[in-house]
Amino acid sequence: MAAVTGAHLISNRLNAAQVLAAAQTELLELLGDPSVKKVIVWDPDLIQPMTIIAEATFIRKGGVTKMVRLPVTGLTERYEDASEFIFLVRPTLTIVDMVAEAIRTSKKKMEKRFTVAFTPHKVEYCVAKLRDLGLEHGSRSPVQFYINEYHLDILPLDSDVLSLDIPTAFKDLYVDQDPSPVYETARAIGKLQALFGVIPKIYGKGKNAKVGGSTSYLAQNSLASISLRSKPSSVPSWWRSY
């Protein structure tokens, strides 16, 4: 991973390095105790975005001794000195199957801790699939298993460029009728406002923009979970949709 200093993100108008710092802080919180030896198991599609957030030397500050990518088998035999294996993955059923297979093929798993960190957030159908495969959050049998989140959403590309890429947005919204992309957008706006203050005007287009307006208003005050299944009662005045 290339060096990530954040110096190129600072300008007179906006200190985008704050976005980078927030993402790095959350990553270290996810990794936990640096004295515990860990292995990160990557979803291959997350490796490139993560190079924008942190270099390998930074990740090692969290106690990470090795990084590998899915699919992988026999983790505990390959990395016997590691106490914890953290899967940093997107919430898809295909990836969940890979995670379950990686754990299933590990022979010394009773002695280890396994954590799945979904990014940008966990979804219920993936949690349910893990449960069906015998992997439930907080369980200690057959393995120590936990589910977490890492909110990798806004990527600071330059001092005046922030990117929020949701490649599956059209399919999610219009084919699957899944409002997750709206939630992700609203939460990202809430994160920006938590860092820099209220954004005076935000423009959007279409019915999903109206939903995003209401959820972003909630995210501004709290970055807790937001349900998008119910129709919002009102849209804040600073959100303009047409």
GIPERA-V800848 format. One record per run of one state. SS is the DSSP state (2 for helix, 1 for strand, 0 for the rest). FROM is the first residue (numbers start at 1). LEN is the number of residues. Records with the same first field share a line. If there is no record, write none. Layout:
SS = FROM-LEN / FROM-LEN
This chain:
0 = 1-6 / 11-4 / 16-1 / 32-6 / 43-1 / 54-2 / 63-1 / 70-5 / 79-5 / 90-3 / 105-4 / 112-1 / 119-5 / 133-6 / 140-4 / 150-5 / 159-2 / 164-5 / 176-4 / 197-5 / 205-2 / 222-17 / 242-1
2 = 7-3 / 17-15 / 44-10 / 56-7 / 75-4 / 93-12 / 109-3 / 124-9 / 169-7 / 180-17 / 207-15
1 = 10-1 / 15-1 / 38-5 / 64-6 / 84-6 / 113-6 / 139-1 / 144-6 / 155-4 / 161-3 / 202-3 / 239-3
